[in-house]
Amino acid sequence: MSHPLGVAVLGFWHVHAADYAKSIERHPDTRLVAVWDDDEQRGRAGAKQFSTDFEADLDALLARDDVDAVTVTTATTAHRDIMVKAARAGKHIFTEKLLAPTVEECNEIIDEVARAGVALVVSLPRLYEAATQTIMRILADGSLGDLTYTRVRLAHDGWVHGWLPERFGEPSEAIGGALTDLGCHAVYLTRLFHGEAPTSILASYASVTGRAVEDNATVTAQFPGGGLGVFEASLVTTPGAYTLELRGTEGSLMFGFGSEKLLAKGSAFDPEAWSEVTLADAAPDAFSQWVTAIHDGSSTDENVAAAVELTRLVVASNASAASGRAISPDTAG
């Protein structure tokens, strides 16, 4: 294995491909050595942007001795085939969410990764942010009592102001719309906060812009014991939004409603007024965790398990929206 690690970018389909290429350049123990894309024009443009090689043949790229690892930012539909190939070639894998379109394909990837002994990490960035780390500490110490309601909303203006690529509206590549892409963050945070799988999912999707996939989505998850989690996504909202709301039998938390402050109210805080909570330190980001795992063999099981549950809940949400009825995530593939 080379030092620093040689990393190739597989695909500039996703809007975050350049962000991960920059992560490779910034990290002291990684260097960008090549780019591949199934769209040659797009791939060559990406390689030129980062002054690196373009490799037209994926098999040839994966056979290169200077490629230790890959970041995968292709269309979601291609993830299974590409990651299985990369694992079989002995390459460590960092990937944009979703890990795969179905739980079955997720498990196929995970099995190949385990057989190859390579490190797999999925980009679930909001798991590691300071606000999330602080909220999890508060939930663990019981300050909210029993969690009865959560709401997580992510929104931007990508299809209002035209900066989100049209390929994100193609069902054959993108799998779904606002909920499947941007809403992923709301999904995995809701699952994290409640600490268990929901028993049912009821989704409502709409299209303001008339595209084939939804650009406005609201989903309600019901959890054992009666707790409710609402997760929302929109690609037609100006200004953008990232808001968190958690309500319990003893207290409540809010984040992002007009500020980047975490506010609390309840018996363990000020019971009469909202007060600011000092944020804990953020955890290492997903990319840094991946590089560490490559070197020291540390487990990435928690990240991968969260990614599989994310796929499960997105599949259930899409099925619910299509059928107009509540869906058990256990029946979703």
Summary of the structure (lengths in Angstrom):
residues: 333
radius of gyration: 20.2
end to end distance: 36.6
largest distance: 64.5
contacts: 1188
relative contact order: 0.15
helix: 37%
strand: 24%
